Amino acid sequence: MALFVPAESGPAAQVRTWHRTVGGAESNVACHLAGLGLRAAWVSVVGGDPFGSAITDFVARHGVDVSGVRVDPDRPTGVYFKSDGGVRYYRRGSAAAGMSPALLAGLPLDTVRLVHTSGITPVLSASCLDLMRALLGTPRRFLLSFDVNRRPALDQDPVLLRDLAALADVVLVGADEAAAVWGAHDPEAIREVLPEPPAIVVKQAEHGATLLERGEPAIFQPALRVDVVEPIGAGDAFAAGYLAALLAGEPPVRRLRAGHLRAASALRTRDDIGPPLPAALVESLLDAGAAEWAVVYIT
C-alpha cells in the first residue's frame, strides 16, 4: 500500500505536507528478507495508477522479485496514513482486495523454500479468503509461515484466524494479538489454542519473544532496549529476521535474536523499512553472552 507519514510536526488535522513511502506486511517482510541476502519475491495486485507503479518500483529497488505482481486497471491501489501514533487505512475495493486463487496460477511454488502470509489478506474480500484457503489447504513442499497481524479496523474472525493459522508450519503472533483475538494471555495458553503448527513464535513487544516448537521446551529471548521512533513495522522486521535465520538452519536463540535485531532497525525510523544495523554489530550480538545481550542499548 502507499503509505503517508507527516513531513512536519503537529496534530494530523494541521499537517499540510506528507511524505509518501510504501508499507504492507508481506511486502515489508520480502524487502527485509532481500536485505538479509535471501532471494525474495512479492506477489500481489496493485492498481494501474501512480501509487501502484511507485509501490512496485520501491519493492523492486529493495532487491525483491516483483514479476508476480499483477496490475488491475479498474481498482485503485490502497493507501494508509500514520499520524498521532495511529494508522488509518483506505483499502476497501482496492486492487489487492480483488485477489483470488487465480493469482497462484503459474507461480513456481515447487521451487521456493518458504511462503509468508498474514491474517490481513483473508479478510480483505471473499475472493482473498478463497486465495488463502487454496494456498494453505493444498499439499506443499515449502514451509508456510503465517503472521496473525491483527488489525482492529478489520473484521478478523477469531475462528477463521485460528483455522488458517493451524494449517501453517510457523505461526507468528503478538501476545497482545492473541489475548485480543483468542483470550490467550501467555505462550502456554496460545499453544493450547493452536496445538497443530510445528512452531509458534510469540512476540511479546519490548519484553522479548518466546519460541514454542513441538516436543521441545519453550525458549524465551529478551528484546533489545531501543530508542523507539515508530513501532509500526517492527513485527514484520522481526518476522523476516527470524525466518531468514530459520532458513539458514540457525538454532532457536540465534533465530529469536535475529528477529530482535532486525526489529530494532525498524523501530529507529518512521518508515516501515529502516536502515539495517551494522553487519559487524549484528554478528557479534547473535553470539553474545546473556549478560552482554541484556545491557545492549540501540540508539
C-alpha positions as CSV (number, residue, x, y, z in Angstrom):
1,M,0.0,0.0,0.0
2,A,1.0,3.6,-0.4
3,L,2.0,5.0,3.0
4,F,1.9,8.6,4.0
5,V,3.6,9.9,7.1
6,P,3.7,13.6,8.3
7,A,6.5,15.6,6.9
8,E,6.1,18.1,9.7
9,S,5.2,18.1,13.4
10,G,1.9,18.8,14.9
11,P,-1.6,17.2,15.1
12,A,-2.7,15.4,11.9
13,A,-5.5,17.9,11.3
14,Q,-2.9,20.6,11.0
15,V,-0.3,18.8,8.9
16,R,-0.1,20.2,5.4
17,T,2.8,18.3,4.0
18,W,3.0,14.5,3.9
19,H,5.9,12.2,2.9
20,R,4.9,9.2,0.7
21,T,6.6,5.9,1.1
22,V,5.4,2.3,1.0
23,G,4.2,-0.2,3.6
24,G,2.4,-3.5,3.9
25,A,3.0,-6.6,6.0
26,E,4.0,-9.1,3.3
27,S,6.0,-6.6,1.1
28,N,7.8,-5.4,4.3
29,V,8.9,-9.0,5.0
30,A,10.0,-9.5,1.4
31,C,12.1,-6.3,1.5
32,H,13.7,-7.3,4.8
33,L,14.5,-10.8,3.5
34,A,16.1,-9.4,0.4
35,G,18.1,-7.0,2.6
36,L,19.3,-10.0,4.6
37,G,20.7,-11.6,1.4
38,L,17.9,-14.0,0.5
39,R,16.2,-14.3,-2.8
40,A,12.7,-13.0,-2.2
41,A,9.6,-12.4,-4.3
42,W,6.5,-10.5,-3.6
43,V,3.2,-11.5,-5.2
44,S,0.2,-9.1,-5.1
45,V,-2.1,-6.9,-7.2
46,V,-1.8,-3.1,-7.5
47,G,-3.9,-0.6,-9.3
48,G,-3.0,0.8,-12.7
49,D,-2.2,4.2,-11.1
50,P,0.9,6.1,-10.0
51,F,0.7,4.6,-6.5
52,G,0.7,1.1,-7.9
53,S,3.8,1.7,-10.0
54,A,5.6,3.5,-7.2
55,I,5.0,0.6,-4.8
56,T,6.2,-2.0,-7.3
57,D,9.3,0.1,-8.1
58,F,10.0,0.6,-4.3
59,V,9.8,-3.1,-3.6
60,A,12.0,-3.9,-6.6
61,R,14.6,-1.4,-5.5
62,H,15.0,-3.4,-2.3
63,G,16.1,-6.4,-4.4
64,V,12.7,-8.2,-4.4
65,D,11.4,-10.1,-7.5
66,V,8.2,-8.4,-8.5
67,S,7.5,-10.4,-11.6
68,G,4.5,-12.0,-9.9
69,V,2.8,-8.6,-9.2
70,R,-0.4,-8.1,-11.3
71,V,-1.9,-4.7,-12.3
72,D,-5.7,-4.2,-12.0
73,P,-6.7,-1.4,-14.4
74,D,-10.1,-0.9,-12.7
75,R,-9.4,-0.9,-9.0
76,P,-7.2,1.7,-7.1
77,T,-4.2,1.0,-5.1
78,G,-4.8,1.1,-1.3
79,V,-3.3,3.8,0.8
80,Y,-2.9,4.4,4.6
81,F,-1.7,7.2,6.8
82,K,0.4,7.2,10.0
83,S,-0.3,10.1,12.4
84,D,-0.8,10.9,16.0
85,G,0.5,7.5,17.0
86,G,-2.2,5.7,14.9
87,V,-3.0,4.4,11.5
88,R,-5.9,5.0,9.1
89,Y,-6.4,2.7,6.1
90,Y,-8.2,3.3,2.8
91,R,-8.3,0.0,1.0
92,R,-11.9,-1.1,0.6
93,G,-12.4,-2.0,-3.0
94,S,-8.6,-1.8,-3.7
95,A,-6.8,-3.8,-6.3
96,A,-5.3,-6.1,-3.6
97,A,-8.9,-6.9,-2.4
98,G,-9.6,-8.3,-5.8
99,M,-7.0,-11.1,-5.4
100,S,-8.3,-14.7,-5.9
101,P,-6.9,-18.2,-6.3
102,A,-6.2,-17.3,-9.9
103,L,-3.2,-15.4,-8.6
104,L,-1.5,-18.7,-7.8
105,A,-1.6,-19.9,-11.4
106,G,1.9,-20.0,-12.9
107,L,3.7,-19.3,-9.6
108,P,6.8,-21.5,-9.2
109,L,5.8,-22.7,-5.8
110,D,7.6,-26.0,-6.2
111,T,10.9,-24.1,-6.3
112,V,10.6,-22.0,-3.2
113,R,11.6,-22.8,0.4
114,L,9.1,-20.7,2.2
115,V,5.9,-18.7,1.6
116,H,5.0,-16.0,4.0
117,T,1.3,-14.9,4.5
118,S,-0.7,-13.0,7.0
119,G,-4.1,-12.7,8.6
120,I,-4.8,-9.5,6.8
121,T,-5.3,-11.0,3.3
122,P,-8.2,-13.4,4.0
123,V,-10.4,-10.6,5.4
124,L,-10.0,-8.2,2.5
125,S,-12.7,-10.0,0.5
126,A,-14.3,-13.3,-0.2
127,S,-12.0,-13.9,-3.1
128,C,-9.0,-13.2,-0.9
129,L,-10.2,-15.8,1.6
130,D,-10.6,-18.3,-1.2
131,L,-7.0,-17.5,-2.2
132,M,-5.7,-18.1,1.3
133,R,-7.6,-21.4,1.6
134,A,-6.3,-22.6,-1.7
135,L,-2.7,-21.8,-0.6
136,L,-3.0,-23.2,2.9
137,G,-5.1,-26.2,2.1
138,T,-3.1,-27.8,-0.7
139,P,-0.1,-30.2,-0.4
140,R,3.1,-28.3,-0.4
141,R,6.9,-28.9,-0.4
142,F,7.7,-25.5,1.1
143,L,7.4,-24.1,4.6
144,L,4.5,-21.8,5.1
145,S,4.6,-19.0,7.7
146,F,1.5,-17.2,8.9
147,D,1.7,-13.9,10.8
148,V,-1.7,-13.2,12.5
149,N,-1.2,-9.5,12.1
150,R,-4.4,-8.4,13.9
151,R,-5.8,-5.1,12.6
152,P,-8.6,-3.7,14.8
153,A,-10.1,-1.9,11.8
154,L,-10.7,-5.2,10.0
155,D,-13.3,-7.8,10.9
156,Q,-10.9,-10.7,11.6
157,D,-13.0,-13.6,12.8
158,P,-11.1,-15.4,15.7
159,V,-12.3,-18.8,14.5
160,L,-11.1,-18.1,10.9
161,L,-7.7,-16.8,12.1
162,R,-7.3,-19.9,14.2
163,D,-8.3,-22.3,11.5
164,L,-5.9,-20.7,9.0
165,A,-3.0,-20.5,11.5
166,A,-3.5,-24.2,12.3
167,L,-2.5,-25.0,8.7
168,A,0.8,-23.2,8.8
169,D,4.3,-24.6,9.7
170,V,5.3,-21.4,11.5
171,V,2.9,-19.0,13.2
172,L,4.0,-15.6,14.4
173,V,1.6,-13.8,16.8
174,G,1.9,-10.9,19.2
175,A,0.9,-11.7,22.8
176,D,-1.4,-8.7,22.7
177,E,-3.0,-10.0,19.5
178,A,-3.6,-13.5,20.9
179,A,-5.2,-12.0,24.0
180,A,-7.5,-9.8,22.0
181,V,-8.4,-12.5,19.4
182,W,-8.4,-15.7,21.4
183,G,-8.3,-14.6,25.0
184,A,-4.9,-16.4,25.3
185,H,-2.7,-14.2,27.5
186,D,0.6,-16.3,27.6
187,P,2.6,-18.6,25.3
188,E,1.2,-21.8,27.0
189,A,-2.4,-20.6,26.5
190,I,-1.6,-19.8,22.9
191,R,-0.3,-23.3,22.3
192,E,-3.5,-24.7,23.7
193,V,-5.4,-22.7,21.2
194,L,-3.0,-23.7,18.4
195,P,-1.8,-27.3,19.0
196,E,-1.3,-28.0,15.3
197,P,1.6,-25.8,14.0
198,P,5.1,-27.3,14.4
199,A,6.3,-23.9,15.6
200,I,4.8,-20.8,17.1
201,V,6.7,-17.6,17.8
202,V,5.0,-15.3,20.4
203,K,6.1,-11.7,20.1
204,Q,6.0,-10.1,23.5
205,A,6.7,-6.5,22.5
206,E,9.5,-4.8,24.4
207,H,9.8,-7.8,26.7
208,G,11.0,-10.3,24.1
209,A,9.8,-13.4,22.2
210,T,9.0,-17.0,23.0
211,L,9.5,-19.9,20.6
212,L,7.2,-22.9,21.1
213,E,8.4,-25.9,19.0
214,R,6.5,-29.2,19.1
215,G,8.2,-31.6,21.5
216,E,10.6,-29.0,22.8
217,P,10.6,-26.8,25.9
218,A,9.7,-23.1,25.4
219,I,12.6,-20.8,24.7
220,F,12.4,-17.1,25.6
221,Q,14.8,-14.4,24.4
222,P,14.5,-10.9,25.8
223,A,14.2,-8.0,23.4
224,L,16.9,-5.3,23.0
225,R,16.5,-1.9,24.5
226,V,15.9,0.5,21.6
227,D,15.2,4.3,21.3
228,V,11.8,3.8,19.6
229,V,10.8,6.3,16.9
230,E,7.9,4.4,15.5
231,P,6.8,0.9,16.5
232,I,4.7,0.0,13.4
233,G,6.5,-2.3,11.0
234,A,8.8,-3.8,13.7
235,G,6.8,-7.0,13.8
236,D,7.3,-7.6,10.0
237,A,11.0,-6.9,10.5
238,F,11.2,-9.4,13.4
239,A,9.4,-12.0,11.2
240,A,12.0,-11.5,8.4
241,G,14.9,-11.8,10.8
242,Y,13.5,-14.9,12.4
243,L,12.6,-16.6,9.1
244,A,16.0,-15.8,7.5
245,A,17.7,-17.5,10.4
246,L,15.3,-20.4,10.3
247,L,16.2,-21.0,6.6
248,A,19.9,-20.7,7.4
249,G,19.5,-23.6,9.9
250,E,20.3,-21.5,13.0
251,P,19.4,-22.7,16.5
252,P,16.5,-21.2,18.4
253,V,18.3,-18.5,20.3
254,R,20.0,-17.1,17.2
255,R,16.7,-17.2,15.4
256,L,15.0,-15.1,18.0
257,R,17.9,-12.7,18.3
258,A,18.0,-12.3,14.5
259,G,14.4,-11.3,14.8
260,H,15.0,-8.8,17.6
261,L,18.0,-7.3,15.7
262,R,16.0,-6.7,12.6
263,A,13.1,-5.3,14.5
264,A,15.5,-2.8,16.1
265,S,16.3,-1.4,12.7
266,A,12.6,-0.7,12.0
267,L,12.0,0.8,15.4
268,R,14.5,3.5,14.7
269,T,12.6,5.1,11.8
270,R,9.1,6.3,10.9
271,D,9.2,4.2,7.7
272,D,8.3,0.5,7.8
273,I,11.7,-0.4,6.5
274,G,14.7,1.4,8.0
275,P,18.5,1.2,7.6
276,P,19.9,-2.1,8.9
277,L,22.1,-2.2,11.9
278,P,25.8,-2.6,11.1
279,A,26.6,-6.1,10.0
280,A,29.5,-6.5,12.4
281,L,27.3,-5.4,15.3
282,V,24.6,-7.9,14.3
283,E,27.1,-10.8,14.0
284,S,28.7,-10.0,17.4
285,L,25.3,-9.8,19.2
286,L,24.0,-13.0,17.7
287,D,26.7,-14.9,19.7
288,A,26.9,-12.5,22.7
289,G,26.5,-13.9,26.2
290,A,23.3,-13.4,28.0
291,A,24.7,-10.7,30.3
292,E,26.2,-8.8,27.3
293,W,22.9,-9.0,25.4
294,A,20.9,-7.8,28.4
295,V,22.8,-4.4,28.5
296,V,22.8,-3.6,24.8
297,Y,21.1,-0.3,24.1
298,I,20.3,0.7,20.4
299,T,20.0,4.4,19.9
